[in-house]
Every structure is written in C-alpha cells, then in structure tokens.
C-alpha cells in the first residue's frame, strides 16, 4: 500500500471518528485515545 493510500484511509477514519463523536456522549482522554491507537497498530504488525 502506498503512503498516499494509507494517508487517505487514515483521513477517512478520522472523519468517521469526528462524526461519531458529535452524536455520542462518550468522551475519552487523549491518553486513552492514543493507547487504543497504539494497540490497533501493534495488532496489525
């Protein structure tokens, strides 16, 4: 996968997360968000 394709996927996922956050009352700290991201990245490796 090219970097530009990977960047597009990431942008799409961030847009989806922004939309989900608007309609949800659940809030996560920055530490929790980055912990979850790291776990997903490690799982893909």
N, C-alpha and C positions, 0 to 999 in steps of 0.2 A: 504494500500500500504506500502510495506516495505521501509526502508530507502535506501537500495541499489537500489531498483527500481526507487525511487524518484530521487536519485542521477544520475542514468543513463538517465532519462528524462531530467534533468537539463543540463547534459553534451551535450546531443543531441541538445537541444535548443541553447546552447551557440555556438556549432559548426555551426548550421544553421545561427545564427546571424553573426558570423565571415565571413561566405561565402557571406552573403547578403551585409555586409559592404564593401567587396572587389569590388563589382560591382556597388555600389551606391555612388553618390556624397554627399548624405545627411549625416551630422555629428551631433551628439548630445553631449552635455556636460555631464559630469559624474552626475551632479545633475539631469538633465533631464532623464537620463537612470534609475537612482535609483528611481526617482519619479514614472516613468512608471511601474517599477517592483513592488514597494510598492502598487500602485493602483491595479495591477493584483492580487497580493497576498490577499489584503483586499477583493477584489471581490469574491475570491474563498472561503473565510471564512464564 
